[in-house]
């Protein structure tokens, strides 16, 4: 892991850009004399790690005493675009606008992205846990629910997970959801135009965790109330500190 920039932000959080092979990422760490837990924060839909909503959430969590890391998925942000993925996203948007079936388009887009992203995230996790000031346990918090499901199943170092949305998750991850046993917080926007409500509720029901909590709020995809950040941090505090 090679750090390429560093700046101390107004809230005392240190923001560092890094590269790990071909993987670009960002790490936010608080001022702390003791090692802090680590949160992996992922997003899909072609968004870069520099997306303002992701950055704001990462800084908020870091200021609460966590190291927070994110990386650009293949074809996103600072990584070379994927013509196939961009075409699939365009096909998906067109089908959704037209009210046509989207499951097979979604499978062809997200399934391969998950398969490629999981090894990159595990490699990144290995490198992050070798850094001074970062210890366990590890949590996952992100809008890429399919990736979070796979990571929570295959990565024993993840002790708790927070998922957002979840209406469209590939069939493989819907089956894997039954294997998840870590504490879980699931956020659902009741009127999310891009995530069918019933499918999200069915996914929540499928999770195998004995401790799982559903927070549902009125509004569209980007309308999650700001107080959910505070509630999410309390969830992380219960299980990672």
KOLVEXNU-288832 format. One line per 8 residues: their letters; for each residue x, y, z of C-alpha. Coordinates in steps of 0.1 Angstrom, whole numbers. Layout:
A = X/Y/Z; ...
% end
This chain:
XXXXXXXX = 0/0/0; 14/34/-10; 0/67/2; -1/94/-24; -16/123/-4; -26/133/31; -45/162/46; -58/169/81
XXXXXXXX = -94/180/79; -113/205/100; -128/178/121; -94/164/130; -98/134/107; -68/125/85; -77/118/49; -52/98/29
XXXXXXXX = -53/86/-7; -36/53/-15; -29/28/-42; -26/-9/-38; -15/-23/-71; -41/-11/-95; -66/-3/-67; -71/33/-57
XXXXXXXX = -86/41/-24; -91/66/4; -85/61/42; -99/83/69; -86/80/104; -93/99/136; -69/113/161; -65/85/186
XXXXXXXX = -37/72/208; -51/36/206; -58/14/176; -93/19/163; -118/-4/146; -120/-5/108; -151/2/86; -152/-9/50
XXXXXXXX = -174/14/30; -184/4/-5; -207/18/-32; -217/6/-66; -238/21/-95; -206/35/-111; -201/60/-83; -165/70/-75
XXXXXXXX = -150/69/-40; -150/107/-41; -188/109/-43; -198/137/-18; -224/116/0; -199/88/6; -172/111/17; -195/129/42
XXXXXXXX = -206/96/57; -170/84/59; -158/116/77; -187/114/101; -179/78/111; -142/85/113; -148/114/136; -166/90/159
XXXXXXXX = -134/70/164; -132/46/134; -108/41/105; -129/42/73; -117/29/40; -132/28/5; -118/19/-29; -130/25/-65
XXXXXXXX = -146/-6/-80; -134/-17/-114; -146/8/-140; -154/35/-115; -138/67/-104; -100/67/-111; -101/33/-128; -104/27/-165
XXXXXXXX = -141/26/-176; -156/-7/-186; -176/-5/-219; -195/-37/-210; -206/-24/-176; -216/10/-190; -237/-6/-217; -254/-28/-191
XXXXXXXX = -261/2/-169; -276/20/-198; -297/-10/-207; -308/-13/-171; -319/24/-169; -338/21/-202; -356/-10/-191; -365/5/-157
XXXXXXXX = -379/36/-174; -399/15/-198; -412/-8/-170; -396/-38/-186; -381/-68/-167; -346/-60/-155; -335/-91/-136; -314/-106/-163
XXXXXXXX = -297/-73/-172; -290/-67/-135; -275/-102/-131; -252/-97/-161; -240/-64/-146; -237/-69/-109; -228/-106/-107; -194/-101/-124
XXXXXXXX = -188/-69/-105; -192/-87/-71; -170/-116/-82; -142/-91/-92; -146/-68/-62; -145/-94/-34; -108/-104/-39; -98/-67/-42
XXXXXXXX = -116/-58/-9; -100/-87/9; -65/-77/-3; -72/-42/8; -84/-54/42; -51/-74/46; -31/-42/39; -52/-19/61
XXXXXXXX = -49/-42/91; -11/-41/89; -11/-3/93; -3/12/128; -33/26/145; -58/3/129; -70/-28/147; -100/-50/148
XXXXXXXX = -128/-56/148; -140/-49/113; -174/-37/101; -190/-32/67; -212/-2/59; -223/6/24; -248/9/-3; -234/-20/-23
XXXXXXXX = -255/-46/-5; -246/-75/-28; -209/-70/-22; -215/-67/16; -234/-99/16; -206/-118/-1; -179/-103/21; -199/-110/53
XXXXXXXX = -201/-147/42; -165/-153/31; -146/-129/54; -146/-140/91; -130/-107/102; -162/-88/96; -181/-86/129; -211/-64/120
XXXXXXXX = -226/-50/88; -249/-21/77; -266/-24/44; -286/2/24; -314/-5/0; -312/-41/-13; -342/-43/-36; -320/-55/-65
XXXXXXXX = -295/-81/-53; -283/-110/-76; -297/-144/-70; -264/-158/-57; -263/-132/-29; -299/-137/-20; -291/-173/-13; -259/-164/5
XXXXXXXX = -279/-140/28; -291/-170/47; -255/-177/57; -249/-143/74; -248/-145/111; -232/-112/122; -253/-84/137; -270/-65/109
XXXXXXXX = -286/-31/104; -306/-27/72; -318/7/59; -347/9/36; -362/40/19; -399/31/16; -404/50/-17; -370/41/-33
XXXXXXXX = -376/43/-70; -347/20/-78; -352/-7/-52; -385/-25/-50; -398/-25/-15; -411/-61/-13; -378/-75/-26; -359/-55/0
XXXXXXXX = -382/-68/27; -378/-104/15; -340/-100/16; -342/-87/52; -363/-118/61; -337/-141/45; -307/-129/65; -297/-156/90
XXXXXXXX = -285/-132/117; -301/-136/151; -297/-99/156; -310/-79/127; -327/-45/126; -347/-29/99; -350/9/97; -375/21/71
XXXXXXXX = -381/57/63; -403/75/39; -387/90/8; -367/81/-23; -333/66/-27; -312/96/-17; -337/107/10; -322/88/40
XXXXXXXX = -327/110/71; -295/124/86; -303/109/120; -296/75/105; -259/83/105; -261/87/143; -281/55/147; -257/37/124
XXXXXXXX = -228/48/146; -245/36/177; -250/2/160; -213/1/152; -204/12/187; -224/-17/202; -206/-43/182; -171/-30/174
X = -160/-11/205
% end
